[in-house]
């Protein structure tokens, strides 16, 4: 059983701290590879986990192994990779140096290509893809708040790793089509950038039809690009991927009635890219909208909104002033920006 050994979290940011903390709360041994700021907050205040469902627990720092050194993975049975996509190759090198050869590596990252990088860097090891459907925000002082609903899904394997990694409050399910789910999650994650540019809580953004239409148009571009590649995305929600843009365009009252049955979002929820801009960190725009524009370049597709969003996020990154708080009209490309 892999859970008889410690669980390592490679890149303990918002998702990593929440997931790792839930394992610690369930009595598992957990080692968090984290930035000095994160380690300092947890050592001072403990690791506090709150959720949209009202749960609130704090794990004392002494119940966790906290370090900036990958040597903490020396006896890990599983390593959960939660770094940004651009850091995947570097963290794979650290895992190769320190984690046992029989440790299971599970990618809980956004984006499409991370598992391929991990497998290339970690030959002979068991590397599994995963999809995290929920959002976690970090208010500070060692607190990590789960703001939306959903269970983690990972690639099915003979050892039934998904079942072994399920603990109370953190369920994991196995899938035979994890690639389809990853592409479906990418479509949803295209809103990360829009939310980051808007400087609005997700629930407030989704409550306004103008913002939802913008999100729908962004998803429609993404769907066209993905289908041009011959890929069938699988929705991470009960609503099929192909129908989601139509749902988003519905009048507010109808949309609210449907959304209330499919997804729980609390008022604190914001996208991880919004948090990146606020903290002056590099975003994952190249691994989200950037994937769509790369496909469009190869396939000769017009994706003006995706290109516009990439440009705006990169400008916000360069300014270092956090979210620019743009309006729908400021984000939408003008006719002069449309691909020709």
C-alpha positions, 0 to 999 in steps of 0.5 A: 500500500503506497499510503503506508509510506509518506506522501510528498508534495512537490511544489506546495502552493495552493493546491499542494498545501490543501491536498497535502493538508487533507492527507495530514488531517487523515493521519498520513505522513506528509512532506511539503516541498515549498517556498520559504514564505509558505513554510514560514506561514505554516510554522507560525500559524499551522496549516489551516484548511477551510472549505466552501462546505464550512469545514475548518481544521488546522494541522500543526506544523510539527505534524508536517515535514516542511522543506525547500530541499527535495531530500524530504522525498527520500522515503516517499511512497507517492509524490504529488506534483503540483508545480506550475507547468513551466517548472515541471522539468526542474521538479522532475530532476529533483524527484529523480535525485531524491524519491525512491524508484518505486514511488508513484508520481501523480501530476495534479497540474493544469495543462496538457503536456506535464505528464509527458515531461515527467515520463521523459525525465523519469523513465521506468517510474510509474507516472499518472496523470490527474485532474483537479476540478476544484479551486483553492485560494490562499488568503494568507497566514497559512490558510488554504480555502477550497472555494469550489466543488468536485473530486480529483480524477487520476489515470486508472492503473492496475494498483488502483492508486485512485482508491489508495489515495482517497481519504475522508474529505478528499476523494479520488476517482479513476478514469480510463480517459484521463487525456479527454478530461485534461483537455476538458479541464483546459477548456474550463481553465481558459476562464482563469485568464479572463477572471485574472484580467477582470479582478472579480470573484468567480461567482460574481463574474459568472453571475453576469451574462456579458462575462459569461458570453466572453467566456463562452466565446473563449471556450468556442475558440478552444473547442474548435482548435481541439476538435481540429486536432481530432481530440474529443474533450471530456467535461469535468462537470455534468454538462458536456463540453460542447454544450457549455458555451450554450449554457454560458450564454443563457439569461442570468436566472436560467443559468443560475438555476442550472449552475446551482445544481452542477457546481458549488462556488463560494464568494471567495473563489478566484482563479489561480492566475489572478493570484499569480498576478497579484503576487507578481508571479509568472502565470500559466498563460502559455499552457492554457490560451497559448496551447490554443494559439499554437494549434491555431497557428498549425491549423490555420484557425482564427482565434482572435480572443485567445490571442488578445487574452495572451497579450493582455495577461503578458502585459499584466505580468510585465507591469507587475501591478496585479490584476488590471481590472479590465471590462468585457469591452476592454478584453474583447478584440476589436475588428482591427485585431481579428485574425486575417 
